[in-house]
Amino acid sequence: SLYLSPTLMQQYNELHSVALEMQTPGDYTQQIKQIQDIQLQLKQMRLEAYYALQWIGYYFIKYMQGPISNVQNVLQSINDVIVKNMPTWTK
């Protein structure tokens, strides 16, 4: 349809000429790749931090197993007393 309209063809040629003048230098692609590589490294660091926090949580729970079990046992005992005495307390 451009070839059928001289006006459209002229406008296309003008825009194409302007676009050629505004093209980025040849090393633009390499610079963008470098930025993308940096972004990848930052994403990897974010992923590593996520897993590091999971490892910290794992070891915290592992090393605190004794106190955690004690707390769990105390809470279980309290719940047992509540269930056992609920009818009397609520009367």
N, C-alpha and C positions, 0 to 999 in steps of 0.2 A: 504494500500500500504506500510505502515511502516513494517508490519509483513512480507511482501514479500521480503523486502530488509534489510538484516542484517546491512548494513552500515547506512542506514537511521535510523533504530531502535537504533543503538548505539549512533548516533548523537543526536537523540531525548532524549535519557536517559541522556546523558551528559548535554544537555541544561536544561533539567528538574531539574537535580541535582543542577546546578549552580543557577537556578531561586529560588529553595528552600532555598539556602544559602543566597540569597540577599533579601529575603522577609523583609518587614518592621515590626517593633514591633507591637504587638497586639493593642496598643492604637492609632495607626496611624489613624484609621477610626474616632475615637473620636476627634483627633486633627484637621482633615480635616473638620469635622462637625462644630467645633468651629470657624474655619476660614470662613466657608460658612455662619454661623450665623452672624459673624461680617460684612461680605459683604452684607447680607440682611439688617442689621441695617443701613449701609452706604447708600444703595439704598433707604431705607425708608426716611432717612434724606434728600437725594437729592430730593425726591418726595415732602417732606414737604416744602423744600425751594422753589421749583417750585410753589406750591400753595400759599405759603406766598407772593411771588412776585405778584401773581395774586390778592390776597386780598389787597395788598398795592396799586396796580394799581386801583382796584375798589374804594377804599376809597379816593384815590387822585382825581379821576375823580368826585366822589360824592361830595367831599368838595370843589372842584374847579368848580362846575357846573355853578355858577354865572359868574366868569371870562371867562369860556369857552363859555358860551352863548353870552357874550359881544363880544368876538373875532369872533364868528360865525356870529353874526349880522353885525359887521363891515365889515367882508369879503363879506357877502351877499350884503351889500350896495355898496361896491366897484365894485363887479361884475355887479350889476344892472346898475351902472353908465357907466361902460365899454360897456355893451351891448347896452345901450340907445344911447351912443355917438359914437359908433364904426363907423357908416357911415360918420359922420361929421369929426372925427379925421383922418380917412384913406383917405379922399378926398384930 
